[in-house]
């Protein structure tokens, strides 16, 4: 699984870690994140993320 980076703020979504604070379990691929998931740092949607 690949990491994805939020262009505006630099947050890196690491699928091995998930996003526990948002209820995303470790092992969740970026592609499998809910459509309404947003960057936990800046709040922007998945569309601003790019593959690392």
C-alpha distance matrix in Angstrom:
0.0 3.8 6.9 9.7 13.4 16.4 18.9 22.1 21.4 18.6 16.6 13.0 10.7 8.4 6.5 7.9 11.2 11.3 14.7 17.3 20.2 19.2 18.7 14.9 13.9 11.4 8.4 8.7 6.2 8.1 9.6 11.0 12.7 16.5 18.3 20.5 17.9 18.9 18.2 19.7 21.5 23.1 22.7 21.7 19.7 16.2 18.0 18.4 14.8 13.5 10.4 10.8
3.8 0.0 3.8 6.6 10.0 13.4 15.5 18.8 18.4 15.4 13.9 10.4 8.8 7.3 7.1 9.1 11.7 11.8 14.5 17.7 20.0 19.2 19.4 15.7 15.5 13.0 10.9 10.5 7.6 7.7 9.8 12.1 13.0 16.7 17.9 19.9 17.2 17.5 16.3 18.1 19.4 20.7 20.8 19.5 17.8 14.4 15.8 15.6 11.8 10.2 6.9 7.0
6.9 3.8 0.0 3.8 6.8 10.2 12.6 15.7 14.8 11.8 10.2 6.6 5.6 4.9 6.5 8.8 10.2 10.3 12.4 15.9 17.7 17.1 17.9 14.5 14.8 12.6 11.5 10.9 8.7 7.7 10.7 12.8 12.7 16.2 17.2 18.5 15.5 15.1 13.3 15.0 15.9 17.4 17.8 16.8 15.7 12.7 14.3 13.5 9.7 8.6 6.2 5.5
9.7 6.6 3.8 0.0 3.8 6.8 9.2 12.4 12.1 9.5 8.3 5.7 5.2 6.9 8.7 11.7 12.3 11.4 12.5 16.3 17.4 16.3 17.8 14.7 16.0 14.5 13.7 12.2 9.8 7.2 10.0 12.6 11.7 14.8 15.1 16.2 13.4 12.5 10.7 13.1 13.8 14.6 15.0 13.5 12.4 9.5 10.8 9.7 5.9 5.3 4.4 5.1
13.4 10.0 6.8 3.8 0.0 3.8 6.0 8.9 8.5 5.8 5.6 4.4 6.2 8.9 11.5 14.2 14.0 13.3 13.5 17.2 17.6 16.8 19.0 16.4 18.1 16.8 16.7 15.2 13.2 10.4 13.2 15.6 14.1 16.6 16.4 16.9 14.0 12.1 9.5 11.9 11.5 12.1 13.2 11.8 11.8 9.7 10.6 8.3 5.1 5.3 6.3 6.0
16.4 13.4 10.2 6.8 3.8 0.0 3.8 5.8 5.8 5.0 5.2 6.4 7.9 11.4 13.8 16.7 15.9 14.6 13.8 17.4 17.0 16.0 18.6 16.7 19.0 18.5 18.8 16.8 15.1 11.8 14.3 16.4 14.2 16.0 15.3 15.1 12.5 9.8 7.2 10.0 9.2 8.8 10.0 8.3 9.1 8.1 8.8 5.8 4.3 6.6 9.1 9.6
18.9 15.5 12.6 9.2 6.0 3.8 0.0 3.8 5.8 5.6 7.9 9.4 11.5 14.7 17.2 20.0 19.4 18.3 17.6 21.2 20.6 19.6 22.4 20.5 22.8 22.1 22.2 20.3 18.2 14.9 16.9 19.4 17.4 19.0 17.8 17.7 15.6 12.8 10.3 13.1 11.6 10.4 12.0 9.8 10.9 10.3 9.6 5.9 5.8 6.8 9.9 10.3
22.1 18.8 15.7 12.4 8.9 5.8 3.8 0.0 3.8 6.1 8.5 11.2 13.4 16.8 19.5 22.2 21.0 19.8 18.4 21.6 20.4 19.5 22.8 21.4 24.1 23.8 24.4 22.4 20.8 17.4 19.5 21.6 19.1 20.2 18.8 17.9 16.0 12.6 10.1 12.4 10.1 8.0 10.3 8.6 10.9 11.6 11.1 7.4 8.7 10.5 13.7 13.9
21.4 18.4 14.8 12.1 8.5 5.8 5.8 3.8 0.0 3.8 5.7 9.2 11.8 15.1 18.0 20.3 18.7 17.8 16.2 19.2 17.9 17.7 21.0 19.8 22.3 21.8 22.9 21.3 20.2 17.2 19.8 21.6 18.9 20.2 19.4 18.3 15.7 12.3 8.9 10.2 7.4 6.6 9.7 9.4 12.0 12.7 13.2 9.7 9.9 11.8 14.4 13.9
18.6 15.4 11.8 9.5 5.8 5.0 5.6 6.1 3.8 0.0 3.8 6.2 9.6 12.3 15.6 17.7 16.4 16.1 15.2 18.5 17.9 17.8 20.7 19.0 21.0 19.9 20.7 19.5 18.2 15.5 18.5 20.4 18.2 20.2 19.8 19.2 16.3 13.3 9.9 11.1 9.0 9.4 12.1 11.6 13.4 12.9 13.7 10.3 9.1 10.1 11.8 10.6
16.6 13.9 10.2 8.3 5.6 5.2 7.9 8.5 5.7 3.8 0.0 3.8 6.5 9.5 12.7 14.7 13.0 12.5 11.4 14.6 14.2 14.3 17.0 15.4 17.3 16.4 17.5 16.4 15.6 13.2 16.5 17.8 15.4 17.5 17.7 17.0 13.7 11.0 7.4 8.1 6.8 8.5 10.6 10.8 12.2 11.6 13.4 10.8 9.0 10.7 11.9 11.0
13.0 10.4 6.6 5.7 4.4 6.4 9.4 11.2 9.2 6.2 3.8 0.0 3.8 6.1 9.5 11.5 10.5 10.4 10.5 13.9 14.5 14.5 16.5 14.2 15.5 14.0 14.6 13.8 12.8 10.8 14.3 15.8 14.0 16.8 17.5 17.4 14.0 12.2 9.1 10.1 10.0 11.9 13.2 13.0 13.4 11.8 13.8 11.7 8.7 9.5 9.6 8.3
10.7 8.8 5.6 5.2 6.2 7.9 11.5 13.4 11.8 9.6 6.5 3.8 0.0 3.8 6.3 8.9 8.0 7.1 7.7 11.4 12.5 12.0 13.5 10.8 12.0 10.8 11.2 10.1 9.3 7.5 11.2 12.3 10.5 13.5 14.7 15.0 11.5 10.7 8.5 9.5 10.8 12.8 13.1 12.9 12.4 10.3 13.0 11.9 8.8 10.0 9.6 9.4
8.4 7.3 4.9 6.9 8.9 11.4 14.7 16.8 15.1 12.3 9.5 6.1 3.8 0.0 3.8 5.4 5.5 6.1 8.3 11.4 13.5 13.5 14.1 11.0 11.0 8.6 8.8 8.8 8.4 8.2 11.9 12.6 11.7 15.2 17.0 17.7 14.1 14.0 12.1 12.5 14.0 16.3 16.7 16.7 16.0 13.6 16.2 15.4 11.9 12.2 10.7 9.9
6.5 7.1 6.5 8.7 11.5 13.8 17.2 19.5 18.0 15.6 12.7 9.5 6.3 3.8 0.0 3.8 5.3 4.8 8.2 10.9 13.7 13.1 12.8 9.2 8.6 6.2 5.3 5.2 5.2 6.5 9.8 9.8 9.7 13.3 15.7 16.8 13.6 14.4 13.5 14.1 16.3 18.5 18.1 18.0 16.5 13.8 16.7 16.7 13.3 13.7 11.9 12.0
7.9 9.1 8.8 11.7 14.2 16.7 20.0 22.2 20.3 17.7 14.7 11.5 8.9 5.4 3.8 0.0 3.8 5.8 9.4 11.1 14.3 14.6 13.9 10.6 8.7 5.2 4.8 7.1 8.2 10.2 13.3 12.8 12.9 16.4 19.1 20.0 16.7 17.6 16.3 16.2 18.3 21.0 20.9 21.2 20.0 17.5 20.4 20.2 16.8 16.9 14.8 14.1
11.2 11.7 10.2 12.3 14.0 15.9 19.4 21.0 18.7 16.4 13.0 10.5 8.0 5.5 5.3 3.8 0.0 3.8 6.5 7.9 10.9 11.8 11.4 8.8 7.4 4.6 6.7 8.2 10.0 11.2 14.6 13.8 12.9 16.0 18.7 18.9 15.3 15.8 14.3 13.5 15.6 18.6 18.6 19.6 18.9 17.0 20.2 19.8 16.7 17.5 16.1 15.4
11.3 11.8 10.3 11.4 13.3 14.6 18.3 19.8 17.8 16.1 12.5 10.4 7.1 6.1 4.8 5.8 3.8 0.0 3.8 6.1 9.0 8.8 8.4 5.3 5.1 4.1 6.2 5.9 8.1 8.8 12.0 10.8 9.3 12.2 15.1 15.2 11.7 12.7 11.9 11.4 14.1 16.8 16.1 17.0 15.9 14.1 17.6 17.6 14.9 16.3 15.4 15.5
14.7 14.5 12.4 12.5 13.5 13.8 17.6 18.4 16.2 15.2 11.4 10.5 7.7 8.3 8.2 9.4 6.5 3.8 0.0 3.8 5.5 5.5 6.4 4.7 6.5 7.2 9.9 8.8 10.9 10.5 13.7 12.4 9.8 11.8 14.3 13.5 9.9 10.4 9.6 8.2 11.3 14.1 13.3 14.8 14.2 13.4 17.0 16.9 14.7 16.9 16.8 17.0
17.3 17.7 15.9 16.3 17.2 17.4 21.2 21.6 19.2 18.5 14.6 13.9 11.4 11.4 10.9 11.1 7.9 6.1 3.8 0.0 3.8 5.3 4.8 5.1 5.9 7.5 11.0 10.6 13.5 13.8 16.6 14.6 12.2 13.6 16.6 15.4 12.2 13.0 12.6 10.4 13.5 16.5 15.5 17.6 17.2 16.7 20.4 20.4 18.5 20.7 20.6 20.6
20.2 20.0 17.7 17.4 17.6 17.0 20.6 20.4 17.9 17.9 14.2 14.5 12.5 13.5 13.7 14.3 10.9 9.0 5.5 3.8 0.0 3.8 5.6 7.4 9.4 11.2 14.5 13.6 16.1 15.6 18.4 16.6 13.6 14.2 16.6 14.6 11.6 11.7 11.2 8.3 11.3 14.2 13.2 15.9 16.1 16.5 20.2 19.9 18.6 21.3 21.8 21.9
19.2 19.2 17.1 16.3 16.8 16.0 19.6 19.5 17.7 17.8 14.3 14.5 12.0 13.5 13.1 14.6 11.8 8.8 5.5 5.3 3.8 0.0 3.8 5.6 8.8 11.4 14.0 12.1 14.4 13.5 15.8 13.9 10.6 10.6 13.0 11.0 8.1 9.0 9.6 7.7 11.4 13.5 11.6 13.8 13.4 13.8 17.5 17.8 16.8 19.7 20.4 21.2
18.7 19.4 17.9 17.8 19.0 18.6 22.4 22.8 21.0 20.7 17.0 16.5 13.5 14.1 12.8 13.9 11.4 8.4 6.4 4.8 5.6 3.8 0.0 3.8 6.3 9.6 12.2 10.6 13.6 13.7 15.6 12.9 10.3 10.5 13.6 12.3 9.9 11.8 12.8 11.3 15.0 17.2 15.2 17.0 16.0 15.8 19.6 20.4 18.9 21.5 21.7 22.6
14.9 15.7 14.5 14.7 16.4 16.7 20.5 21.4 19.8 19.0 15.4 14.2 10.8 11.0 9.2 10.6 8.8 5.3 4.7 5.1 7.4 5.6 3.8 0.0 3.8 6.7 8.7 6.9 9.8 10.2 12.3 9.8 7.6 9.0 12.4 12.0 9.2 11.3 12.0 11.3 14.9 17.1 15.3 16.5 15.0 13.9 17.7 18.5 16.5 18.7 18.5 19.4
13.9 15.5 14.8 16.0 18.1 19.0 22.8 24.1 22.3 21.0 17.3 15.5 12.0 11.0 8.6 8.7 7.4 5.1 6.5 5.9 9.4 8.8 6.3 3.8 0.0 3.8 6.3 6.0 9.7 11.4 13.5 10.9 9.9 11.9 15.4 15.6 12.8 14.9 15.2 14.4 17.7 20.2 18.8 19.9 18.4 16.9 20.5 21.3 18.8 20.5 19.6 20.2
11.4 13.0 12.6 14.5 16.8 18.5 22.1 23.8 21.8 19.9 16.4 14.0 10.8 8.6 6.2 5.2 4.6 4.1 7.2 7.5 11.2 11.4 9.6 6.7 3.8 0.0 3.8 5.6 8.8 11.0 13.5 11.7 11.3 14.1 17.4 17.9 14.8 16.4 16.0 15.3 18.1 20.9 20.1 20.9 19.6 17.6 21.0 21.4 18.4 19.5 18.0 18.1
8.4 10.9 11.5 13.7 16.7 18.8 22.2 24.4 22.9 20.7 17.5 14.6 11.2 8.8 5.3 4.8 6.7 6.2 9.9 11.0 14.5 14.0 12.2 8.7 6.3 3.8 0.0 3.8 6.3 9.4 11.5 9.9 10.7 13.9 17.1 18.4 15.6 17.4 17.2 17.4 20.1 22.5 21.6 21.8 20.0 17.4 20.4 21.1 18.0 18.5 16.5 16.9
8.7 10.5 10.9 12.2 15.2 16.8 20.3 22.4 21.3 19.5 16.4 13.8 10.1 8.8 5.2 7.1 8.2 5.9 8.8 10.6 13.6 12.1 10.6 6.9 6.0 5.6 3.8 0.0 3.8 6.5 8.2 6.3 6.9 10.2 13.3 14.8 12.3 14.4 14.8 15.4 18.5 20.4 19.0 18.9 16.7 14.1 17.2 18.4 15.5 16.4 15.0 16.1
6.2 7.6 8.7 9.8 13.2 15.1 18.2 20.8 20.2 18.2 15.6 12.8 9.3 8.4 5.2 8.2 10.0 8.1 10.9 13.5 16.1 14.4 13.6 9.8 9.7 8.8 6.3 3.8 0.0 3.8 5.3 5.2 6.8 10.5 12.7 14.9 12.5 14.4 14.6 16.1 18.7 20.1 18.9 18.1 15.7 12.5 15.0 16.2 13.2 13.5 11.8 13.3
8.1 7.7 7.7 7.2 10.4 11.8 14.9 17.4 17.2 15.5 13.2 10.8 7.5 8.2 6.5 10.2 11.2 8.8 10.5 13.8 15.6 13.5 13.7 10.2 11.4 11.0 9.4 6.5 3.8 0.0 3.8 5.4 5.4 9.0 10.3 12.4 10.0 11.4 11.6 13.8 16.1 17.1 15.8 14.6 12.1 8.8 11.3 12.5 9.5 10.3 9.4 11.5
9.6 9.8 10.7 10.0 13.2 14.3 16.9 19.5 19.8 18.5 16.5 14.3 11.2 11.9 9.8 13.3 14.6 12.0 13.7 16.6 18.4 15.8 15.6 12.3 13.5 13.5 11.5 8.2 5.3 3.8 0.0 3.8 5.7 8.4 9.2 12.3 11.0 13.0 14.1 16.6 19.1 19.5 17.7 16.1 12.9 9.5 11.3 13.4 11.1 11.7 10.9 13.8
11.0 12.1 12.8 12.6 15.6 16.4 19.4 21.6 21.6 20.4 17.8 15.8 12.3 12.6 9.8 12.8 13.8 10.8 12.4 14.6 16.6 13.9 12.9 9.8 10.9 11.7 9.9 6.3 5.2 5.4 3.8 0.0 3.8 6.4 8.6 11.4 10.2 13.0 14.6 16.4 19.5 20.2 18.1 17.1 14.0 11.1 13.6 15.9 13.8 14.9 14.3 16.7
12.7 13.0 12.7 11.7 14.1 14.2 17.4 19.1 18.9 18.2 15.4 14.0 10.5 11.7 9.7 12.9 12.9 9.3 9.8 12.2 13.6 10.6 10.3 7.6 9.9 11.3 10.7 6.9 6.8 5.4 5.7 3.8 0.0 3.8 6.4 8.2 6.5 9.4 11.2 12.9 16.1 16.8 14.5 13.9 11.0 8.7 11.9 13.9 12.2 14.2 14.3 16.5
16.5 16.7 16.2 14.8 16.6 16.0 19.0 20.2 20.2 20.2 17.5 16.8 13.5 15.2 13.3 16.4 16.0 12.2 11.8 13.6 14.2 10.6 10.5 9.0 11.9 14.1 13.9 10.2 10.5 9.0 8.4 6.4 3.8 0.0 3.8 5.4 5.3 9.0 11.9 13.5 16.8 17.1 14.1 13.5 10.4 9.2 12.2 14.7 14.0 16.4 17.2 19.7
18.3 17.9 17.2 15.1 16.4 15.3 17.8 18.8 19.4 19.8 17.7 17.5 14.7 17.0 15.7 19.1 18.7 15.1 14.3 16.6 16.6 13.0 13.6 12.4 15.4 17.4 17.1 13.3 12.7 10.3 9.2 8.6 6.4 3.8 0.0 3.8 5.6 8.4 11.7 14.1 16.9 16.3 13.1 11.8 8.3 7.5 9.7 12.7 12.8 15.5 16.9 19.8
20.5 19.9 18.5 16.2 16.9 15.1 17.7 17.9 18.3 19.2 17.0 17.4 15.0 17.7 16.8 20.0 18.9 15.2 13.5 15.4 14.6 11.0 12.3 12.0 15.6 17.9 18.4 14.8 14.9 12.4 12.3 11.4 8.2 5.4 3.8 0.0 3.8 6.3 10.0 11.9 14.8 14.0 10.5 10.0 7.2 8.1 10.7 13.0 13.6 16.8 18.6 21.1
17.9 17.2 15.5 13.4 14.0 12.5 15.6 16.0 15.7 16.3 13.7 14.0 11.5 14.1 13.6 16.7 15.3 11.7 9.9 12.2 11.6 8.1 9.9 9.2 12.8 14.8 15.6 12.3 12.5 10.0 11.0 10.2 6.5 5.3 5.6 3.8 0.0 3.8 7.0 8.7 11.9 11.9 8.8 8.8 6.6 6.8 10.3 11.8 11.6 14.9 16.4 18.5
18.9 17.5 15.1 12.5 12.1 9.8 12.8 12.6 12.3 13.3 11.0 12.2 10.7 14.0 14.4 17.6 15.8 12.7 10.4 13.0 11.7 9.0 11.8 11.3 14.9 16.4 17.4 14.4 14.4 11.4 13.0 13.0 9.4 9.0 8.4 6.3 3.8 0.0 3.8 6.1 8.6 8.1 5.2 5.4 4.5 6.1 9.3 9.6 9.9 13.6 15.7 17.4
18.2 16.3 13.3 10.7 9.5 7.2 10.3 10.1 8.9 9.9 7.4 9.1 8.5 12.1 13.5 16.3 14.3 11.9 9.6 12.6 11.2 9.6 12.8 12.0 15.2 16.0 17.2 14.8 14.6 11.6 14.1 14.6 11.2 11.9 11.7 10.0 7.0 3.8 0.0 3.8 5.4 5.7 4.7 5.4 6.3 7.2 10.1 9.0 8.7 12.2 14.3 15.2
19.7 18.1 15.0 13.1 11.9 10.0 13.1 12.4 10.2 11.1 8.1 10.1 9.5 12.5 14.1 16.2 13.5 11.4 8.2 10.4 8.3 7.7 11.3 11.3 14.4 15.3 17.4 15.4 16.1 13.8 16.6 16.4 12.9 13.5 14.1 11.9 8.7 6.1 3.8 0.0 3.8 6.1 5.7 8.3 9.7 10.8 13.9 12.7 12.2 15.4 17.1 17.5
21.5 19.4 15.9 13.8 11.5 9.2 11.6 10.1 7.4 9.0 6.8 10.0 10.8 14.0 16.3 18.3 15.6 14.1 11.3 13.5 11.3 11.4 15.0 14.9 17.7 18.1 20.1 18.5 18.7 16.1 19.1 19.5 16.1 16.8 16.9 14.8 11.9 8.6 5.4 3.8 0.0 3.8 5.9 8.4 11.0 12.4 14.7 12.6 12.5 15.5 17.5 17.4
23.1 20.7 17.4 14.6 12.1 8.8 10.4 8.0 6.6 9.4 8.5 11.9 12.8 16.3 18.5 21.0 18.6 16.8 14.1 16.5 14.2 13.5 17.2 17.1 20.2 20.9 22.5 20.4 20.1 17.1 19.5 20.2 16.8 17.1 16.3 14.0 11.9 8.1 5.7 6.1 3.8 0.0 3.8 5.7 9.1 11.3 12.9 10.7 11.7 15.0 17.7 18.1
22.7 20.8 17.8 15.0 13.2 10.0 12.0 10.3 9.7 12.1 10.6 13.2 13.1 16.7 18.1 20.9 18.6 16.1 13.3 15.5 13.2 11.6 15.2 15.3 18.8 20.1 21.6 19.0 18.9 15.8 17.7 18.1 14.5 14.1 13.1 10.5 8.8 5.2 4.7 5.7 5.9 3.8 0.0 3.8 6.6 9.5 11.5 10.4 11.7 15.4 18.0 19.1
21.7 19.5 16.8 13.5 11.8 8.3 9.8 8.6 9.4 11.6 10.8 13.0 12.9 16.7 18.0 21.2 19.6 17.0 14.8 17.6 15.9 13.8 17.0 16.5 19.9 20.9 21.8 18.9 18.1 14.6 16.1 17.1 13.9 13.5 11.8 10.0 8.8 5.4 5.4 8.3 8.4 5.7 3.8 0.0 3.8 6.9 8.0 7.0 9.0 12.7 15.8 17.4
19.7 17.8 15.7 12.4 11.8 9.1 10.9 10.9 12.0 13.4 12.2 13.4 12.4 16.0 16.5 20.0 18.9 15.9 14.2 17.2 16.1 13.4 16.0 15.0 18.4 19.6 20.0 16.7 15.7 12.1 12.9 14.0 11.0 10.4 8.3 7.2 6.6 4.5 6.3 9.7 11.0 9.1 6.6 3.8 0.0 3.8 5.4 6.3 8.0 11.6 14.5 16.7
16.2 14.4 12.7 9.5 9.7 8.1 10.3 11.6 12.7 12.9 11.6 11.8 10.3 13.6 13.8 17.5 17.0 14.1 13.4 16.7 16.5 13.8 15.8 13.9 16.9 17.6 17.4 14.1 12.5 8.8 9.5 11.1 8.7 9.2 7.5 8.1 6.8 6.1 7.2 10.8 12.4 11.3 9.5 6.9 3.8 0.0 3.8 5.5 5.6 8.9 11.2 13.8
18.0 15.8 14.3 10.8 10.6 8.8 9.6 11.1 13.2 13.7 13.4 13.8 13.0 16.2 16.7 20.4 20.2 17.6 17.0 20.4 20.2 17.5 19.6 17.7 20.5 21.0 20.4 17.2 15.0 11.3 11.3 13.6 11.9 12.2 9.7 10.7 10.3 9.3 10.1 13.9 14.7 12.9 11.5 8.0 5.4 3.8 0.0 3.8 5.5 8.1 11.1 14.1
18.4 15.6 13.5 9.7 8.3 5.8 5.9 7.4 9.7 10.3 10.8 11.7 11.9 15.4 16.7 20.2 19.8 17.6 16.9 20.4 19.9 17.8 20.4 18.5 21.3 21.4 21.1 18.4 16.2 12.5 13.4 15.9 13.9 14.7 12.7 13.0 11.8 9.6 9.0 12.7 12.6 10.7 10.4 7.0 6.3 5.5 3.8 0.0 3.8 6.6 10.2 12.4
14.8 11.8 9.7 5.9 5.1 4.3 5.8 8.7 9.9 9.1 9.0 8.7 8.8 11.9 13.3 16.8 16.7 14.9 14.7 18.5 18.6 16.8 18.9 16.5 18.8 18.4 18.0 15.5 13.2 9.5 11.1 13.8 12.2 14.0 12.8 13.6 11.6 9.9 8.7 12.2 12.5 11.7 11.7 9.0 8.0 5.6 5.5 3.8 0.0 3.8 6.9 9.0
13.5 10.2 8.6 5.3 5.3 6.6 6.8 10.5 11.8 10.1 10.7 9.5 10.0 12.2 13.7 16.9 17.5 16.3 16.9 20.7 21.3 19.7 21.5 18.7 20.5 19.5 18.5 16.4 13.5 10.3 11.7 14.9 14.2 16.4 15.5 16.8 14.9 13.6 12.2 15.4 15.5 15.0 15.4 12.7 11.6 8.9 8.1 6.6 3.8 0.0 3.8 6.3
10.4 6.9 6.2 4.4 6.3 9.1 9.9 13.7 14.4 11.8 11.9 9.6 9.6 10.7 11.9 14.8 16.1 15.4 16.8 20.6 21.8 20.4 21.7 18.5 19.6 18.0 16.5 15.0 11.8 9.4 10.9 14.3 14.3 17.2 16.9 18.6 16.4 15.7 14.3 17.1 17.5 17.7 18.0 15.8 14.5 11.2 11.1 10.2 6.9 3.8 0.0 3.8
10.8 7.0 5.5 5.1 6.0 9.6 10.3 13.9 13.9 10.6 11.0 8.3 9.4 9.9 12.0 14.1 15.4 15.5 17.0 20.6 21.9 21.2 22.6 19.4 20.2 18.1 16.9 16.1 13.3 11.5 13.8 16.7 16.5 19.7 19.8 21.1 18.5 17.4 15.2 17.5 17.4 18.1 19.1 17.4 16.7 13.8 14.1 12.4 9.0 6.3 3.8 0.0
